[in-house]
Amino acid sequence: RDPFLLVALIIVLVRTQSVAALLALLAAAGCYAADTMQKKELKASWPLFAVLAIAAGVALAQLEPRSVFNRLLWWQSALKMFADAPMLGFGQGAFAWLYPAYHQPAASGISSVYVHNYFIEFLAENGVLAFGCWFWVVFSKLRSVTGLKRYAIIAALVHSMADFGLAVPANLFIFCYLL
């Protein structure tokens, strides 16, 4: 409802070239639309969705293939870690320490201390038991949360599918507070 805030957000998204943040915004906006809009309201809101679609196109056009390639390598390494300790994982924060043992160096690849997918990172570090418990709690609580908190949580979860946002303790604490 605040066009200036919307324009500022779009400028930030385009300038940072964060496709994960853009996908998070689009997922939150889509959930908001599904939760609140009737067909006639959806027709009246087409300019908002047109602006978001244009922003998505601009961000995707700026997506660097090397970034996607590196993420795939990090995800592959984390999944190998998970395969070696599927029940209990290697412990919180272990990816940064064990990554060199599971990483196949590539000529154009770079290293990272994060998996850039919180779901895979949590699974590799904590195992399937903790993963099941943690995400059962998150998704159970998500159903009862309403208002802007609900969309913020959805955005954080979607963003964490392609970035390391929740792997940073401060972000995780804010996420838990919202939850």
Secondary structure, 3 states (H helix, E strand, C coil): CCHHHHHHHHHHHHHHCCHHHHHHHHHHHHHHHHHHCCHHHHHHCHHHHHHHHHHHHHHHHCCCHHHHHHHHHHHHHHHHHHHHCCCCCCCCCHHHHHHHHHCCCCCCCCCCCCCCCHHHHHHHHHHHHHHHHHHHHHHHHHHHCCHHHHHHHHHHHHHCCCCCHHHCHHHHHHHHHHC
